[in-house]
Amino acid sequence: MATFIALPILGILLILQSAIVSRIPLLHGTADLVLLAIIAWALQKRVATAWQWSIIGGLLVTIVSALPLGAALIGYPLAVTFALILRQRVWQVPILAMFISTFVGTLVMHIISLVALRLVGTTLPLREALNLITLPSVLLNLLLAIPVYALIGDLANWLYPEELEV
Amino acid sequence: MNPTPTRTSLQTVVLILTVAGLILLALGGYLTPVSRYVVTPLVTAQTWLASRYQAIQNLVSAPQDLTRTRQRNTELEAEVSRLESQIIDLQQQLSETRILSALVDFARVHPENRYLAASVIGRDPSPFLQYVIINRGSDDGLRRGMPVVTQQGLVGRISKVTAGAATVQLISDAAAKVNVRIEPSRAQALLQGEITGEVSLDMIPQAAKVQVGDLVLTSGLGGNYPDNILIGQVTGVRRRDYDIFQQASVQPVVDFSQLEIVLVITNFRPVDISPLVPTPGAP
């Protein structure tokens, strides 16, 4: 159930991303709702399907995006890996973990995108990519991190209700 | 003892005379001071009673009126909202009609091509790529490589097709390259997209006289695009004596951030010339 629900959730987020969020750039950077959602999901307590979510998110983005095949399929699981490591380390402050994971996850995803594009013959200037795309994207992702974390937290509580000891 | 008829008649006559006298005195204005003392308390009492009655009536009937007013207000607000949404809808239809009209005009000017209109429904999720998604696909006859234009000029070409949608690589994408011709010098050049979404010209021969304001059109070389499609205007030229080629910046005629409806040229088949390109080491 928790795995299958990733399809509609991430699908809707991807549609929002493509139809609306991508049209609202900051300089040339845009927020990545799918990345935020899978990171927020990975940071939830009792959630054990973070990997599945990252794979599904990667597949959906691969279908829609013109990024080289595999960029999202590598980038999202790497971001989730970092989030899972952080969940074990700073489990008492999940919001801090969300911010750090968002920051690192965005950087990882962008580095992988740049490397993948370079491998297929599109060389982008690194300084411009960092200044005009990556840093604005990081800022937008950090701004959206809290609302996305709250929404995904509600979803996780609904799917994994806390067991009460009597 | 019963009154006699004569006495009763006398009393009636006295009463009539008294009433008639009072009426005459009243008509003559002689009773005004008297009536003021009599009528004023009556009027005051009447006023007080009427005001209390009115207050009670308002108290009883006001909630009904208030409810009715609120209902009416809600109805009117709903009507206003409906009309506002209708206005927005009509404005959108008007905007689309204007775009379609311009596209039809463009198609009339270029009768050699067959066009298929498509709506832009999204952009690539990756900020590194300048791609848009359109709502037509292989079911509508679209194929990979078909050029995409608007009434203003060249937009890009189809890079990926699914049954109901297609992805268009804009000419402003960093990986996009278009062979162009600069008018009026007719110099050949290569148009390249940049990471910022701008476009620039490279490979302009040193001998070519390129000036700000020159037009940039597709040359048709390379077989990826039809020729003579407008792309933009030269906004700056960089020429250094020690360089092999000149470079120039270009202002595209198409605003890629405002794309709504585009035309796909369906009767153009790109030519794959890659087997003809000599490779190093080949005999």
HADDOCK unambig.tbl for C-alpha pairs under 7 A between the chains (distance, minus, plus):
assign (segid A and resid 17 and name CA) (segid B and resid 125 and name CA) 6.17 0.50 0.50
assign (segid A and resid 18 and name CA) (segid B and resid 122 and name CA) 4.92 0.50 0.50
assign (segid A and resid 18 and name CA) (segid B and resid 123 and name CA) 5.08 0.50 0.50
assign (segid A and resid 18 and name CA) (segid B and resid 124 and name CA) 6.01 0.50 0.50
assign (segid A and resid 18 and name CA) (segid B and resid 125 and name CA) 5.31 0.50 0.50
assign (segid A and resid 19 and name CA) (segid B and resid 121 and name CA) 6.24 0.50 0.50
assign (segid A and resid 19 and name CA) (segid B and resid 122 and name CA) 4.30 0.50 0.50
assign (segid A and resid 19 and name CA) (segid B and resid 123 and name CA) 6.42 0.50 0.50
assign (segid A and resid 22 and name CA) (segid B and resid 123 and name CA) 6.13 0.50 0.50
assign (segid A and resid 22 and name CA) (segid B and resid 125 and name CA) 6.13 0.50 0.50
assign (segid A and resid 28 and name CA) (segid B and resid 127 and name CA) 6.71 0.50 0.50
assign (segid A and resid 28 and name CA) (segid B and resid 196 and name CA) 6.71 0.50 0.50
assign (segid A and resid 29 and name CA) (segid B and resid 127 and name CA) 5.69 0.50 0.50
assign (segid A and resid 30 and name CA) (segid B and resid 127 and name CA) 5.98 0.50 0.50
assign (segid A and resid 65 and name CA) (segid B and resid 124 and name CA) 5.35 0.50 0.50
assign (segid A and resid 65 and name CA) (segid B and resid 125 and name CA) 6.07 0.50 0.50
assign (segid A and resid 65 and name CA) (segid B and resid 126 and name CA) 6.82 0.50 0.50
assign (segid A and resid 66 and name CA) (segid B and resid 124 and name CA) 6.93 0.50 0.50
assign (segid A and resid 122 and name CA) (segid B and resid 174 and name CA) 6.97 0.50 0.50
assign (segid A and resid 122 and name CA) (segid B and resid 175 and name CA) 5.51 0.50 0.50
assign (segid A and resid 124 and name CA) (segid B and resid 195 and name CA) 6.67 0.50 0.50
assign (segid A and resid 133 and name CA) (segid B and resid 127 and name CA) 6.73 0.50 0.50
